[in-house]
Amino acid sequence: MEPTEKDIVIEKIKEMPAEQVVKVRIFIAGLEAGENINSKSEIEKGRKQK
């Protein structure tokens, strides 16, 4: 069974120095926060249109 893209990324992160892993985690947290902000604004737009 071939590794998935997620498996490959996890292995690459495991090989990184700790300092680099922290930067990756901060980057991912920022992406997730941005998605949450976009989702909230879409919900609010829907409420205003009603």
N, C-alpha and C positions, 0 to 999 in steps of 0.2 A: 504494500500500500504506500503510495507516494505521500510525502508530507504536504499538508495544506500550506497556503500562504501564511496563515496565522502561526503555524508551527515553525516555519522558516524564520519569521520575524522574532519569535520568542527565542529561538536559538541564537540569533544574532545579538539580541539584547543581553543574553546570558554571557556572551563573550566580551561585552563592552566593559570598560573600567567603571567603577561605581559613580564617579563624577558625571560621566556621559549618560548613565542610566537615569540619574536625577534630572538631567536636562530633558531627556526623552519623556519622562513622566510629567514634568511641568508642561511640556508641549502638548501632550495628550490631554491633560487637564484643561488647558486653554481651549483646545478644540471642542471638548465636551461642554465647557461653559458657553462657548459661542453657539453651539447647537441649542442649548437650553434657552438662551436669550432669544434666538430666532423662533423657537417653538412658543415661548411666552408671548412674543409680539404677534404671532399669527393668531393665537387664541384671543388676545385682546382685540384684534381687528375684527374677528368674528363676532365678539360680544357687542362691539360698537355698531355693527351693521344691522343688528336685530332691532 
